[in-house]
Amino acid sequence: MSLSKRRVAIVLLLAVVLATGLTYGWHVLHRPPSGVTVLYGDVDIREIDLAFRQSGRLQSMLVDEGARVKSGELVATLDDVPFREALAAAHADVGIARANLTKLLHGNRPQEIAEARDAVAQAKADDVNARSDAVRQQSLLASGSSSQRIVDAANAASRAADAKLASAQQALNLALAGFRQEDVDAGRAQLAAAKAAEASAQTALSDTRLLAPADAIVLSRVREPGSMVTPQAPVYTLTVLSPVYVRAYVKETDLGKMVPGTAVEVSSDSIHHVYHGTIGFVSPRAEFTPKSVETTDLRTDLVYRIRVTIQQPDAELRQGMPVTVRLVH
């Protein structure tokens, strides 16, 4: 072998040895110390598609993309004129139903009862006159001064007067008794239905104001004022700020170390800061299912999802960011 070839072989051998040493050193430096379990995951993406519960014309959009909003803050409104008109109509229906129930509970007016009494008195007078005329015609028939036809007519008139008196008396009894209980119950039901419709109209009016459900950042502004919107059609997409969750995966062999409430450290390559958190949830189901023939090696490929709650997060810890979770035990 020539001298130049020997030199090349020696250089290549030294390069391989150097690369092997560097690789081993890197793994030694980056290998977690004994008693430390390292997991890899990312910050959970938590978004809300914010929409109205009512249909209508979008009147105002009060925040822009990137804005921070507080829980309960007004962010958008619908044109509320149709809803106010519907509420006014429902309120009027409640008034009508309440007045009708009051009438049913109070019964007939004193004037109506007095009128019924007068009708009974008039019917009694007519009945007395009809009876007297029938008796008189019967006596005239005996003396030959009247005919049988006249007597029969007088008796029929007397019976009609009796029926009219009985009818007038029944009308007076009904006036004194007032309305039936069934009518009163129906009136109460009508008032309850009117009140329910009024409450629904009030809720619909309140739904024209869209409020932020949590502290969040406006990720996207989907609609603009003047647009017609329908229920469940998003007008904003929000990113929830708190709490901040980290999603990570643990091997089946380390699953016993993942106890809810255990403290962990969370870090990211782009942030020179270590966050503290606690394990809050461990999935009862494996995320990866091995082949049907399970060997000892295949069982170790099982992973389970865990959720870590970050304590005192800041704006640097962004959703979707890859992070490293360290559990010291």
KARA-V829522 format. One record per pair of residues at least 24 apart in sequence whose C-alpha atoms are under 10 Angstrom apart, sorted by the first residue. I is the first residue (numbers start at 1). J is the second residue. D is the distance in Angstrom with one decimal. If there is no record, write none. Layout:
{{I,J,D} {I,J,D}}
This chain:
{{32,326,9.0} {33,328,9.5} {34,328,9.1} {34,329,9.2} {35,327,8.4} {35,328,6.1} {35,329,5.4} {36,326,6.6} {36,327,5.6} {36,328,4.6} {36,329,6.2} {37,250,9.3} {37,254,8.0} {37,257,8.7} {37,258,9.9} {37,264,9.7} {37,325,8.2} {37,326,5.7} {37,327,5.0} {37,328,6.5} {37,329,7.8} {38,250,8.9} {38,264,9.8} {38,265,9.6} {38,266,9.8} {38,324,6.9} {38,325,5.7} {38,326,4.6} {38,327,6.4} {38,328,8.8} {39,247,9.9} {39,248,6.5} {39,249,6.6} {39,250,6.5} {39,251,9.0} {39,266,9.5} {39,306,9.9} {39,323,8.7} {39,324,5.9} {39,325,4.9} {39,326,6.3} {39,327,8.1} {40,246,9.6} {40,247,8.5} {40,248,5.7} {40,249,6.8} {40,250,8.4} {40,266,9.5} {40,267,9.9} {40,268,10.0} {40,322,7.5} {40,323,6.1} {40,324,4.7} {40,325,6.0} {40,326,8.8} {41,246,6.8} {41,247,5.4} {41,248,4.0} {41,249,6.6} {41,250,9.6} {41,266,9.8} {41,305,9.5} {41,306,9.4} {41,307,9.6} {41,308,10.0} {41,320,9.3} {41,321,8.5} {41,322,5.8} {41,323,5.5} {41,324,6.4} {41,325,7.4} {42,245,8.7} {42,246,5.6} {42,247,5.5} {42,248,6.6} {42,249,9.8} {42,268,9.3} {42,318,9.5} {42,319,7.7} {42,320,5.6} {42,321,5.3} {42,322,4.1} {42,323,5.2} {42,324,8.0} {42,325,9.4} {43,244,7.4} {43,245,6.0} {43,246,4.3} {43,247,6.1} {43,248,8.7} {43,307,9.6} {43,308,9.2} {43,309,9.9} {43,310,9.6} {43,317,7.7} {43,318,6.9} {43,319,4.9} {43,320,4.9} {43,321,5.4} {43,322,6.6} {43,323,7.1} {44,244,7.3} {44,245,5.5} {44,246,5.4} {44,247,6.0} {44,248,9.5} {44,307,9.0} {44,308,9.7} {44,318,9.0} {44,319,5.7} {44,320,5.9} {44,321,8.3} {44,322,9.7} {45,239,7.7} {45,240,8.4} {45,244,9.0} {45,245,8.5} {45,246,9.1} {45,247,9.6} {45,318,8.8} {45,319,5.1} {45,320,5.7} {45,321,9.1} {46,216,9.8} {46,238,8.4} {46,239,5.9} {46,240,5.7} {46,241,8.3} {46,242,9.4} {46,243,9.6} {46,244,8.6} {46,245,8.8} {46,319,7.6} {46,320,9.4} {47,216,8.9} {47,217,9.5} {47,218,9.6} {47,219,8.5} {47,237,6.7} {47,238,5.4} {47,239,4.5} {47,240,5.9} {47,241,9.4} {47,319,9.8} {48,212,9.6} {48,213,8.8} {48,214,9.4} {48,216,9.1} {48,218,9.6} {48,219,9.4} {48,234,9.1} {48,236,8.1} {48,237,5.6} {48,238,5.0} {48,239,6.4} {48,240,7.3} {49,219,9.9} {49,220,9.5} {49,222,9.7} {49,232,8.6} {49,233,8.5} {49,234,5.4} {49,235,7.5} {49,236,6.1} {49,237,4.6} {49,238,6.5} {49,239,9.2} {50,75,9.8} {50,76,10.0} {50,210,8.2} {50,211,8.8} {50,212,7.9} {50,213,8.6} {50,221,9.9} {50,222,9.7} {50,232,8.1} {50,233,8.1} {50,234,5.2} {50,235,6.0} {50,236,5.2} {50,237,6.0} {50,238,7.2} {51,76,9.5} {51,210,7.6} {51,211,9.6} {51,229,8.8} {51,230,8.5} {51,231,6.8} {51,232,5.3} {51,233,5.6} {51,234,4.4} {51,235,5.6} {51,236,7.1} {51,237,9.0} {52,76,9.0} {52,77,8.8} {52,78,8.5} {52,207,6.7} {52,208,7.2} {52,209,8.1} {52,210,6.4} {52,211,9.4} {52,229,7.9} {52,230,7.4} {52,231,5.6} {52,232,6.4} {52,233,7.3} {52,234,7.6} {52,235,8.0} {53,203,10.0} {53,204,8.0} {53,206,9.9} {53,207,6.3} {53,208,8.1} {53,209,9.9} {53,210,9.0} {53,229,9.7} {53,230,7.7} {53,231,4.8} {53,232,6.5} {53,233,8.9} {54,78,8.7} {54,83,9.8} {54,203,9.9} {54,204,6.8} {54,205,8.9} {54,206,9.8} {54,207,6.6} {54,208,7.1} {54,229,8.1} {54,230,6.4} {54,231,5.2} {54,232,8.5} {54,233,9.9} {55,79,9.9} {55,204,9.7} {55,207,9.7} {55,208,8.9} {55,228,7.4} {55,229,5.6} {55,230,4.4} {55,231,5.7} {55,232,9.3} {55,233,9.3} {56,80,8.4} {56,82,8.8} {56,83,9.5} {56,208,8.4} {56,226,9.5} {56,227,8.5} {56,228,5.7} {56,229,5.7} {56,230,6.8} {56,231,9.0} {57,208,9.7} {57,225,7.8} {57,226,5.9} {57,227,5.8} {57,228,4.5} {57,229,6.3} {57,230,9.0} {58,208,9.0} {58,223,8.3} {58,224,7.3} {58,225,5.0} {58,226,5.1} {58,227,5.3} {58,228,6.0} {58,229,6.7} {58,230,9.9} {58,235,9.3} {59,208,9.3} {59,224,8.5} {59,225,5.1} {59,226,6.0} {59,227,8.1} {59,228,9.4} {60,209,9.8} {60,223,9.9} {60,224,7.6} {60,225,5.1} {60,226,8.0} {60,227,9.8} {61,210,9.6} {61,221,8.5} {61,222,9.9} {61,223,8.1} {61,224,6.6} {61,225,6.2} {61,226,9.8} {61,235,8.6} {61,236,9.2} {62,225,9.7} {63,218,7.8} {63,221,8.3} {63,236,9.4} {64,217,9.7} {64,218,6.9} {64,219,8.8} {64,220,7.9} {64,221,6.5} {64,236,9.3} {65,217,7.8} {65,218,5.0} {65,219,5.6} {65,220,5.3} {65,221,5.9} {65,222,9.6} {65,236,8.8} {65,237,9.1} {65,238,9.2} {66,216,9.6} {66,217,5.9} {66,218,5.1} {66,219,6.0} {66,220,7.8} {66,221,9.4} {66,238,9.4} {66,239,9.8} {67,216,8.5} {67,217,5.6} {67,218,5.4} {67,219,8.3} {67,220,9.8} {67,238,9.7} {68,215,7.4} {68,216,5.8} {68,217,4.5} {68,218,6.4} {68,219,9.6} {68,238,9.3} {68,239,9.5} {68,240,10.0} {68,241,9.2} {69,211,9.5} {69,212,6.9} {69,213,9.4} {69,214,7.9} {69,215,5.7} {69,216,5.5} {69,217,6.2} {69,218,7.4} {69,238,9.1} {69,240,9.8} {69,241,9.8} {70,211,9.2} {70,212,6.7} {70,213,8.1} {70,214,6.2} {70,215,4.4} {70,216,6.7} {70,217,8.9} {70,241,10.0} {71,211,7.5} {71,212,5.2} {71,213,5.2} {71,214,4.0} {71,215,4.8} {71,216,7.8} {72,210,8.9} {72,211,5.1} {72,212,5.1} {72,213,5.9} {72,214,7.0} {72,215,8.5} {73,209,9.9} {73,210,8.4} {73,211,5.3} {73,212,5.3} {73,213,8.1} {73,214,8.8} {73,215,9.0} {74,209,6.8} {74,210,5.9} {74,211,4.5} {74,212,6.5} {74,213,9.8} {75,209,7.9} {75,210,5.8} {75,211,5.7} {75,212,6.6} {75,218,10.0} {75,235,9.8} {75,236,8.9} {76,208,8.2} {76,209,6.2} {76,210,5.1} {76,211,7.3} {76,212,9.3} {76,224,9.9} {76,225,9.0} {76,235,8.5} {76,236,9.2} {77,206,9.8} {77,207,8.6} {77,208,5.4} {77,209,4.7} {77,210,5.9} {77,211,9.1} {77,225,9.0} {78,205,9.3} {78,207,8.4} {78,208,4.8} {78,209,6.7} {78,210,8.4} {78,225,8.8} {78,226,9.2} {78,227,9.7} {78,228,9.2} {78,229,8.9} {79,205,9.7} {79,208,7.2} {79,209,9.5} {79,225,9.9} {79,226,9.2} {80,204,9.2} {80,205,6.6} {80,206,9.0} {80,207,9.3} {80,208,6.3} {80,209,8.9} {81,205,9.0} {81,208,10.0} {82,205,8.8} {83,201,7.0} {83,202,8.1} {83,203,9.5} {83,204,6.7} {83,205,5.2} {83,206,9.0} {83,207,9.5} {83,208,8.3} {84,201,8.2} {84,202,8.3} {84,204,9.2} {84,205,6.6} {84,206,10.0} {85,201,9.3} {85,205,9.7} {86,197,9.7} {86,198,8.6} {86,200,9.8} {86,201,6.3} {86,202,8.8} {86,204,9.2} {86,205,8.8} {87,197,8.7} {87,198,6.2} {87,199,8.5} {87,200,8.5} {87,201,5.0} {87,202,6.1} {87,203,9.4} {87,204,8.7} {87,205,7.7} {88,198,8.5} {88,201,8.8} {88,202,9.5} {89,197,9.7} {89,198,8.4} {89,201,9.2} {90,194,6.8} {90,195,7.8} {90,196,9.1} {90,197,6.2} {90,198,4.8} {90,199,8.5} {90,200,9.0} {90,201,7.1} {90,202,9.1} {91,194,8.0} {91,195,7.9} {91,197,8.7} {91,198,5.9} {91,199,9.2} {91,201,9.1} {91,202,9.7} {92,194,9.0} {92,198,9.1} {93,190,9.5} {93,191,8.5} {93,193,9.5} {93,194,6.0} {93,195,8.3} {93,197,8.8} {93,198,8.3} {94,190,8.7} {94,191,6.2} {94,192,8.4} {94,193,8.5} {94,194,5.0} {94,195,5.9} {94,196,9.2} {94,197,8.7} {94,198,7.4} {95,191,8.5} {95,194,8.7} {95,195,9.4} {96,190,9.6} {96,191,8.3} {96,194,8.9} {97,187,7.0} {97,188,8.1} {97,189,9.1} {97,190,6.1} {97,191,4.8} {97,192,8.6} {97,193,9.0} {97,194,7.0} {97,195,9.0} {98,187,8.1} {98,188,8.2} {98,190,8.6} {98,191,5.8} {98,192,9.2} {98,194,9.0} {98,195,9.6} {99,187,9.4} {99,191,9.2} {100,184,9.2} {100,187,6.7} {100,188,9.1} {100,190,9.1} {100,191,8.6} {101,183,8.9} {101,184,6.6} {101,185,8.8} {101,186,8.6} {101,187,5.0} {101,188,6.3} {101,189,9.4} {101,190,8.5} {101,191,7.5} {102,184,9.1} {102,187,8.7} {102,188,9.5} {103,178,9.8} {103,179,9.0} {103,184,9.2} {103,187,9.4} {104,178,7.6} {104,179,5.9} {104,180,8.4} {104,181,9.0} {104,183,7.2} {104,184,5.7} {104,185,9.4} {104,186,9.8} {104,187,7.4} {104,188,9.5} {105,178,8.1} {105,179,7.6} {105,180,9.6} {105,181,9.2} {105,183,9.5} {105,184,6.7} {105,185,9.9} {105,187,9.2} {105,188,9.9} {106,178,7.6} {106,179,8.7} {107,174,9.9} {107,175,7.7} {107,176,8.0} {107,177,7.7} {107,178,4.3} {107,179,5.9} {107,180,9.4} {107,184,9.9} {108,174,9.2} {108,175,6.0} {108,176,7.4} {108,177,8.6} {108,178,5.9} {108,179,7.9} {109,175,8.6} {109,176,9.6} {109,178,9.4} {110,175,9.2} {110,176,9.3} {112,172,9.2} {112,175,7.3} {112,176,9.5} {113,171,9.2} {113,172,6.7} {113,173,9.1} {113,174,9.2} {113,175,5.7} {113,176,6.7} {113,178,9.9} {114,172,8.8} {114,175,9.3} {114,176,10.0} {115,172,8.6} {115,175,9.7} {116,168,7.0} {116,169,8.0} {116,170,9.4} {116,171,6.6} {116,172,5.0} {116,173,8.8} {116,174,9.4} {116,175,7.3} {116,176,9.3} {117,168,8.2} {117,169,8.0} {117,171,8.9} {117,172,6.2} {117,173,9.5} {117,175,9.5} {117,176,10.0} {118,168,9.1} {118,172,9.3} {119,164,9.6} {119,165,8.4} {119,167,9.6} {119,168,6.0} {119,169,8.3} {119,171,8.9} {119,172,8.4} {120,164,8.7} {120,165,6.2} {120,166,8.3} {120,167,8.5} {120,168,5.0} {120,169,5.7} {120,170,9.1} {120,171,8.6} {120,172,7.4} {121,165,8.4} {121,168,8.7} {121,169,9.2} {122,164,9.7} {122,165,8.3} {122,168,9.0} {123,161,6.9} {123,162,8.1} {123,163,9.1} {123,164,6.2} {123,165,4.7} {123,166,8.4} {123,167,8.9} {123,168,6.9} {123,169,8.8} {124,161,8.0} {124,162,8.1} {124,164,8.7} {124,165,5.9} {124,166,9.2} {124,168,9.1} {124,169,9.6} {125,161,9.1} {125,165,9.0} {126,157,9.6} {126,158,8.6} {126,160,9.7} {126,161,6.2} {126,162,8.7} {126,164,8.9} {126,165,8.3} {127,157,8.7} {127,158,6.3} {127,159,8.3} {127,160,8.2} {127,161,4.6} {127,162,5.7} {127,163,8.9} {127,164,8.1} {127,165,6.9} {128,158,8.2} {128,161,8.3} {128,162,8.9} {129,157,9.6} {129,158,8.1} {129,161,8.8} {130,154,7.0} {130,155,7.8} {130,156,8.9} {130,157,6.0} {130,158,4.5} {130,159,8.1} {130,160,8.6} {130,161,6.6} {130,162,8.7} {131,155,7.6} {131,156,9.9} {131,157,8.2} {131,158,5.2} {131,159,8.3} {131,161,8.4} {131,162,8.9} {132,158,8.5} {133,157,8.9} {133,158,8.0} {134,158,6.7} {134,159,9.8} {210,235,9.7} {212,236,9.8} {212,238,8.7} {213,238,9.6} {213,240,9.3} {214,238,9.1} {214,239,9.3} {214,240,6.8} {214,241,8.1} {214,242,8.3} {215,239,8.6} {215,240,6.3} {215,241,5.9} {215,242,7.0} {215,243,9.7} {216,240,4.4} {216,241,5.0} {216,242,7.8} {217,241,7.1} {239,319,8.6} {240,319,9.4} {241,313,9.0} {241,314,9.2} {241,315,8.8} {241,318,9.4} {241,319,9.1} {242,309,9.8} {242,310,9.2} {242,311,9.9} {242,312,9.4} {242,313,8.2} {242,314,9.9} {243,309,7.1} {243,310,7.3} {243,311,8.4} {243,312,9.1} {243,313,8.3} {244,277,9.7} {244,307,10.0} {244,308,8.4} {244,309,6.1} {244,310,5.6} {244,311,8.1} {244,312,8.9} {244,313,6.9} {244,314,9.4} {244,317,8.7} {244,318,9.1} {244,319,8.3} {245,277,9.1} {245,278,9.8} {245,279,9.7} {245,280,9.2} {245,306,9.9} {245,307,6.4} {245,308,5.5} {245,309,4.8} {245,310,6.1} {245,311,9.6} {245,313,9.7} {245,319,8.9} {246,277,9.1} {246,278,10.0} {246,279,9.3} {246,306,8.2} {246,307,5.6} {246,308,5.0} {246,309,6.5} {246,310,7.4} {246,319,8.9} {246,320,9.1} {246,321,9.3} {246,322,9.1} {246,323,8.0} {246,324,9.6} {246,325,8.8} {247,281,9.8} {247,305,6.9} {247,306,6.0} {247,307,5.0} {247,308,6.6} {247,309,9.2} {247,320,9.6} {247,322,9.5} {247,323,9.2} {247,325,9.6} {248,282,9.8} {248,303,9.6} {248,304,8.3} {248,305,5.8} {248,306,5.4} {248,307,6.5} {248,308,7.8} {248,322,9.6} {248,323,8.7} {248,324,8.6} {248,325,7.7} {249,282,9.4} {249,283,9.5} {249,286,9.7} {249,287,8.6} {249,302,9.6} {249,303,5.9} {249,304,5.4} {249,305,4.6} {249,306,6.0} {249,307,8.7} {249,325,9.8} {250,282,9.3} {250,286,9.7} {250,287,9.9} {250,301,9.8} {250,302,8.4} {250,303,5.2} {250,304,5.3} {250,305,6.5} {250,306,7.2} {251,286,9.4} {251,299,9.2} {251,300,6.5} {251,301,6.7} {251,302,5.8} {251,303,4.4} {251,304,6.5} {251,305,9.2} {252,286,8.4} {252,299,7.3} {252,300,5.7} {252,301,7.2} {252,302,5.3} {252,303,5.6} {252,304,6.9} {253,299,8.5} {253,300,6.1} {253,301,8.9} {253,302,8.4} {253,303,8.9} {254,300,9.3} {254,303,9.2} {254,304,9.7} {255,282,8.7} {255,302,9.8} {255,303,8.5} {255,304,7.6} {255,305,9.8} {255,306,9.7} {257,327,8.6} {257,328,9.8} {257,329,8.1} {258,282,7.2} {258,304,10.0} {258,306,8.1} {258,327,8.7} {259,306,9.9} {260,306,9.2} {260,307,9.2} {260,308,9.1} {261,308,9.2} {261,309,9.6} {262,308,9.4} {262,327,8.2} {262,328,9.4} {262,329,9.5} {263,308,9.1} {263,309,9.7} {263,310,10.0} {263,326,9.2} {263,327,7.1} {263,328,8.2} {263,329,9.6} {264,308,8.1} {264,309,9.5} {264,310,9.2} {264,325,6.6} {264,326,5.7} {264,327,4.9} {264,328,7.1} {264,329,9.7} {265,308,9.7} {265,310,9.1} {265,324,8.1} {265,325,5.7} {265,326,5.1} {265,327,6.6} {265,328,8.4} {266,308,9.0} {266,310,8.1} {266,323,6.6} {266,324,5.6} {266,325,4.6} {266,326,6.4} {266,327,9.1} {267,317,9.3} {267,322,8.9} {267,323,5.6} {267,324,5.3} {267,325,6.7} {267,326,8.4} {268,317,8.5} {268,321,7.9} {268,322,6.6} {268,323,4.6} {268,324,6.1} {268,325,9.0} {269,321,9.7} {269,322,8.3} {269,323,7.4} {269,324,8.4} {270,316,9.1} {270,317,9.5} {270,321,9.2} {270,322,9.3} {270,323,9.3} {271,316,7.3} {271,317,8.0} {271,323,9.6} {273,316,9.4} {273,317,9.8} {274,324,9.9} {274,325,9.9} {275,310,6.9} {275,311,7.1} {275,312,7.8} {275,313,7.3} {275,314,9.3} {275,317,9.2} {275,325,9.5} {276,308,9.4} {276,309,8.6} {276,310,6.0} {276,311,5.7} {276,312,7.9} {276,313,8.7} {276,325,9.5} {276,326,9.8} {277,307,9.9} {277,308,6.2} {277,309,5.3} {277,310,4.3} {277,311,5.2} {277,312,8.6} {277,313,9.3} {277,325,9.3} {278,307,8.5} {278,308,5.4} {278,309,5.5} {278,310,6.8} {278,311,7.8} {278,327,9.7} {279,306,7.1} {279,307,6.0} {279,308,4.5} {279,309,6.4} {279,310,9.1} {279,327,9.7} {280,306,7.6} {280,307,5.7} {280,308,5.6} {280,309,6.3} {280,310,9.9} {281,305,8.3} {281,306,5.5} {281,307,5.1} {281,308,7.2} {281,309,9.0} {282,306,4.5} {282,307,6.6} {282,308,9.2} {283,307,8.4}}
